[in-house]
Amino acid sequence: MMSYRLIRPLLFRLPPERAHELALRLLRGIQHTSIEEFLHRRYDVSDRRLHVDAFGCHFENPIGVAAGLDKNACVPNALGALGFGHVEVGGITSQPQAGNPQPRLFRLPSDRALINRMGFNNEGAVAAGERLRSLPHRRIPIGINLGKSKAAPAEDAPGDYRRAYEAVADVGDYFVVNVSSPNTPGLRELQERAMLDAIIAELRSAGAAPLLIKVSPDLDLGAVDDVLAVIAEHDLEGIIAVNTTIVRPSQLTHPNQHESGGLSGAPLTGRAIKVVRHVAAHTDRPIIGVGGVDGPDAAYRLIRSGASLVQLYTALVYEGPSLVRRINKGLLDRLERDGFDSISEARGVDIED
Ligand SMILES: Cc1cc2nc3c(=O)[nH]c(=O)nc-3n(C[C@H](O)[C@H](O)[C@H](O)COP(=O)(O)O)c2cc1C
């Protein structure tokens, strides 16, 4: 938006979580009003070359909202009006939970990054389900990111994920098992093969589909292969790479780098591309690439590395809502430049092992 450059310094004077709440409140205020229609006309890039069909869903463009931005499924249609082609709401848990004590979200402006240790603060799966059920219409496909309740012990993880899923089973276009957030103690150990296998078996027996697993950028590539084995075994529909990282790359300059939690944004791009490329070399299933996408170049690189769809969160904080249109337009320019007729033609042309 013309004015984001003016608004941003004001937003950045607020603590990050307050700024986030304010942005959500604004989006909620305009959702299902004529302003939403106005924004849609302004931001939407409608072009068949951007269409993507993956795991039984149709997407008008490949750029989606990553999990964590709309944790309680409050503004999916308003996000669609900003030009996104899908939104992943959540992470939701089977029970409402408060998350970690504040402050728990930090900006690193000089690194174009964020660090968060939110800890799955959310109103619970039942509330999210009711909210999605009451939508008058759906502008874009809605994925649902499922997390584990902090109170559930590891041995109850399959049952806990199942309870969260059952509360939203009828309202998600796809579902994601999130076993990769660094802010719930022990969660990332659930990526280990036997535990993951038990969780996926439970969700499949409850009918969860399309079902994707979201992985951490901190897994070594051998551990990623174990996740791929579980995906193949249960014939899952896809994979999302990657979540936030607990690694602090040496290029970081901002003092907030010493906060604990998951790092997102520009410093993650290289790792996201590497993991997506590795996954694409080892499976034909659709991949959603996420991590540090801040413009058309990063989005296009993820697609060329094998991603069918791309998501972003952190760059929206730094670039504002016009980012999505800029990426979609930029993707069209790059397709034309390289002689591709569609996103799917460009997908995976850079895969190598
Ligand atoms: C504040 C915040 C909260 C997040 N919450 C979740 C979550 O609940 N579930 C999840 O799978 N990922 C969550 N993420 C990770 C994002 O979905 C994404 O994988 C990550 O931020 C990398 O993308 P980005 O660099 O575009 O932000 C969160 C990220 C941020 C910044």
The ligand as an ORCA input file, in Angstrom:
! r2SCAN-3c Opt
* xyz 0 1
  C       5.193    -15.026     15.265
  C       5.271    -16.314     14.514
  C       4.425    -17.357     14.869
  C       4.481    -18.578     14.172
  N       3.620    -19.587     14.516
  C       3.641    -20.743     13.818
  C       2.725    -21.795     14.118
  O       1.856    -21.652     14.980
  N       2.826    -22.947     13.401
  C       3.763    -23.120     12.425
  O       3.822    -24.182     11.801
  N       4.627    -22.134     12.100
  C       4.577    -20.965     12.772
  N       5.454    -19.960     12.437
  C       6.453    -20.210     11.362
  C       5.998    -19.676     10.011
  O       4.833    -20.324      9.579
  C       7.112    -19.876      8.956
  O       7.361    -21.261      8.805
  C       8.407    -19.175      9.343
  O       8.157    -17.933      9.970
  C       9.322    -18.927      8.131
  O       8.693    -18.076      7.199
  P       9.019    -16.484      7.095
  O      10.513    -16.357      7.061
  O       8.339    -16.038      5.847
  O       8.406    -15.858      8.314
  C       5.412    -18.740     13.109
  C       6.250    -17.669     12.751
  C       6.185    -16.475     13.415
  C       7.094    -15.338     13.013
*
